[in-house]
Amino acid sequence: MAEDSQSGPTYEEVHRDFKWDVGEYFNFARDVIDHWAETPEKLALWWVDDAGREVKKTFREISENSKRFASAMQAMGIQRGEIMMVILPRYAEWWEIFIGALRLGAVIAPGTTQLTAKDIQFRVQASQAAAFITDEENAPKLEEVLADCPSLRVKVIVAARREGWVNYDEALAVASSEFEAANTRSDENALMYFTSGTVGYPKMTVHTHASYPYGHLVTGKYWLDLGPNDVHWNLSDTGWAKAAWSSIFGPWNMGAAIFVHHSSRFDPKKTLELLQQYPITTLCGAPTNYRMLVLEDLKQYKFPALRHCVGAGEPLNPEVIKVWREATGLVIRDGYGQTETVLVLGNFPYFEPRFGSMGKPTPGFDVQVVDREGNIAAADEEGDVAIRVKPVRPVGLFKEYFGDPERTASTYRGDWYLTGDRAYRDRDGYFWFVGRSDDVILTSGYRIGPFEVESAILEHPAVAESAVVSSPDDLRGEVVKAFVILAPGYEASEELKKELQEYVKHVTAPYKYPRKIEFVSALPKTVSGKIRRVELRRREWEGYKRPASSSQ
Ligand SMILES: Nc1ncnc2c1ncn2[C@@H]1O[C@H](COP(=O)(O)OP(=O)(O)OP(=O)(O)O)[C@@H](O)[C@H]1O
C-alpha cells in the first residue's frame, strides 16, 4: 500500500502552466487509441466476471476490433453523425463498440441496462437513433416498443443470436479491419448522454469529439492521477456518463489499463476481494459504493497495489473518508462534475484534501460561486456554482441539450454556465457543497443543506445511510426530516430517534437537527445510485395543506 503523494508542482503552478490544446480535428479512436496501439501488447482492458473468467485486451486488439465494428456498421448503412444507442452490461465488447462508434463518427448514446421498455422508447424517439446495440436480456424491451421507433434501421445483439438482429461476432468476423477513422471536427457531435434523472426527467446532453474525449484528459491526468503503468477500476455502470469519465476517456487518454468487473450488482465484499487479488492501483467509486464498503470489516483486507482513491457523483461524507483512511491509509479524494462537464472541481493529489469539500477548480476551468446577478460571492457566502464561459469557453463543457435550445440557454447567466448546485468557497479556495438548488431546506429563517445534516447523522455508529429533506410543519413552514437506514445490529426505536437528534445537535449547529426521523430499509435512488431526495420530498408534501392562520 503506497501513500498518496503530494510532491511535485503546486496548485498555482499546475494552473498557470495549463493550456487546452486541441486542434480543429480530433478523433479519440485515431489520435489516442491507435497511438497506444503502436506499442504491441500494451494492456487496455482487464475484464473479470463473478465466475472467475478473465479477458485481457490490448490497445491493439481494441483498435482492430473497433475498426471492424466501424466497417460493419458502415456496411449496414450507418453513417457519420447518426445516433447509435448502446445498452449493454459490462461486456468487453462495450469498449470496442464505443471506440468503433467514435471512429466511424457516429454519435454514441449509451443507456443503462436498468431502463424499461418505456424508457427505451422515450430515448430512441427523442434522439432519433438509427442503430441499437444490446444483449439478450434487453432486446425484448426494444422489441416491445419497436413499432413506435421508426428511426431505427439497424439492430445488433452481443453474445446471443436472435431473429431480426445482427450478431456482433458474426458481423465483425466478416468486416474489414482496415478502416480510416472519420476526420471528425473537434466541435462535431460525438456523444449523447442522458443525465441521471435525480431531479427530473433525464436531459439529453450532447458532447463533441473534443468536449468529452479530449476534455477528460484533465480528469485522467489531474484527478485520477493516472499514467501508462496504472490499472484503474471505476465501479460505475456503463450507461452513466461517469463511465465515459473514468472507464474510457480519463484512463485511456493517459494510457492506463481499465479493470472491469462484470457483475449484475455491486457487492462490497467481492469488491474488496478483487482489490486485494488484482494489482489495481487506482479506484473510482460513487459515494454510495464507499458508504457500503466502510460497513465491511476492512481490517481483513490488504490492498497491495492500491495507491489512489476518488469519489464523485454525490457529496462524499467526511466520516466515510475517515474510516477508509484508517483502514487503508488512503484518503478518498472527492471530485465534482456533471454529465454536462468533465471534472470541474476536485481534491487533487498535489494539495491537501479537505474532508467533505469538493476541492478546488480543475486546471482549465474558472469555477466560482456567484450571486443572482452573476457577481462572484465573497468567501464563505453561499451561491450558485458557476463556470466561466466568456471570453473563453473551457473545452470540457457540453454543447447543448439535444433539441432543447431553451433549456440550454437557461443554464447560462452572463459570463457563466450554472451547474444548478449551491455551494460556498472558503477563504483557502476550497468549495463546499450545500445542495442542489431544489434540495436546500428553509426553516425558521435558516437555509440548510441536506448534505451537512446527512454527514453529521452518518457519524453515529447506528447509521448506515441517510437522506435529509424538508417536511411540512404548521409552525415553521418546513423542518428537517431524516430518512435513516440503520447499520446491521441496530433496531429502530423512539429512544434511538432521540439519541440521533441529540447527537446531531452536538456535532453540528443545533438548528440543523432533524426534528423528524423515519427509519427505512431503503432509499429511492437513480439507476446510478444517487439518492432521489426529490421523491422523498414529494412524499412528505403530498396532500399537505398549510393551516389558514399560517403566515408562511
Ligand atoms: N462531488 C460531488 N459533491 C456533491 N455533489 C455532486 C458531486 N459530484 C456530482 N454531484 C451532483 O451530481 C450532479 C451531476 O449528476 P448527473 O450529471 O449525473 O445528473 P443529475 O443532476 O444527477 O441528474 P438530473 O440532472 O437528470 O436530475 C451535480 O450537479 C451535483 O448535484
The ligand as an SDF file (V2000), in Angstrom:
LIG
                    3D

 31 33  0  0  0  0  0  0  0  0999 V2000
  -18.5480   15.5740   -5.5430 N   0  0  0  0  0  0  0  0  0  0  0  0
  -19.8070   15.9290   -5.5530 C   0  0  0  0  0  0  0  0  0  0  0  0
  -20.3510   16.5170   -4.4780 N   0  0  0  0  0  0  0  0  0  0  0  0
  -21.6560   16.8910   -4.4740 C   0  0  0  0  0  0  0  0  0  0  0  0
  -22.4930   16.7030   -5.4980 N   0  0  0  0  0  0  0  0  0  0  0  0
  -22.0040   16.1270   -6.5970 C   0  0  0  0  0  0  0  0  0  0  0  0
  -20.6540   15.7180   -6.6890 C   0  0  0  0  0  0  0  0  0  0  0  0
  -20.4710   15.2110   -7.9170 N   0  0  0  0  0  0  0  0  0  0  0  0
  -21.6490   15.3000   -8.5510 C   0  0  0  0  0  0  0  0  0  0  0  0
  -22.5860   15.8360   -7.7720 N   0  0  0  0  0  0  0  0  0  0  0  0
  -24.0050   16.0680   -8.0740 C   0  0  0  0  0  0  0  0  0  0  0  0
  -24.3610   15.3460   -9.2440 O   0  0  0  0  0  0  0  0  0  0  0  0
  -24.8160   16.2490  -10.2650 C   0  0  0  0  0  0  0  0  0  0  0  0
  -24.4410   15.7450  -11.6290 C   0  0  0  0  0  0  0  0  0  0  0  0
  -25.0320   14.4970  -11.8440 O   0  0  0  0  0  0  0  0  0  0  0  0
  -25.5920   13.9870  -13.2300 P   0  0  0  0  0  0  0  0  0  0  0  0
  -24.9970   14.7370  -14.3250 O   0  0  0  0  0  0  0  0  0  0  0  0
  -25.4530   12.5300  -13.1990 O   0  0  0  0  0  0  0  0  0  0  0  0
  -27.0980   14.2950  -13.2980 O   0  0  0  0  0  0  0  0  0  0  0  0
  -28.1560   14.5500  -12.1990 P   0  0  0  0  0  0  0  0  0  0  0  0
  -28.0900   16.0180  -11.9030 O   0  0  0  0  0  0  0  0  0  0  0  0
  -27.9490   13.6010  -11.0670 O   0  0  0  0  0  0  0  0  0  0  0  0
  -29.4830   14.1840  -12.9530 O   0  0  0  0  0  0  0  0  0  0  0  0
  -30.6180   15.1680  -13.4690 P   0  0  0  0  0  0  0  0  0  0  0  0
  -29.9380   16.4000  -13.9570 O   0  0  0  0  0  0  0  0  0  0  0  0
  -31.2610   14.3930  -14.5630 O   0  0  0  0  0  0  0  0  0  0  0  0
  -31.5150   15.3660  -12.3020 O   0  0  0  0  0  0  0  0  0  0  0  0
  -24.1760   17.5640   -9.9010 C   0  0  0  0  0  0  0  0  0  0  0  0
  -24.8420   18.6510  -10.4720 O   0  0  0  0  0  0  0  0  0  0  0  0
  -24.2670   17.5340   -8.3840 C   0  0  0  0  0  0  0  0  0  0  0  0
  -25.5580   17.8600   -7.9400 O   0  0  0  0  0  0  0  0  0  0  0  0
  1  2  1  0
  2  3  1  0
  2  7  2  0
  3  4  2  0
  4  5  1  0
  5  6  2  0
  6  7  1  0
  6 10  1  0
  7  8  1  0
  8  9  2  0
  9 10  1  0
 10 11  1  0
 11 12  1  0
 11 30  1  0
 12 13  1  0
 13 14  1  0
 13 28  1  0
 14 15  1  0
 15 16  1  0
 16 17  2  0
 16 18  1  0
 16 19  1  0
 19 20  1  0
 20 21  2  0
 20 22  1  0
 20 23  1  0
 23 24  1  0
 24 25  2  0
 24 26  1  0
 24 27  1  0
 28 29  1  0
 28 30  1  0
 30 31  1  0
M  END
$$$$
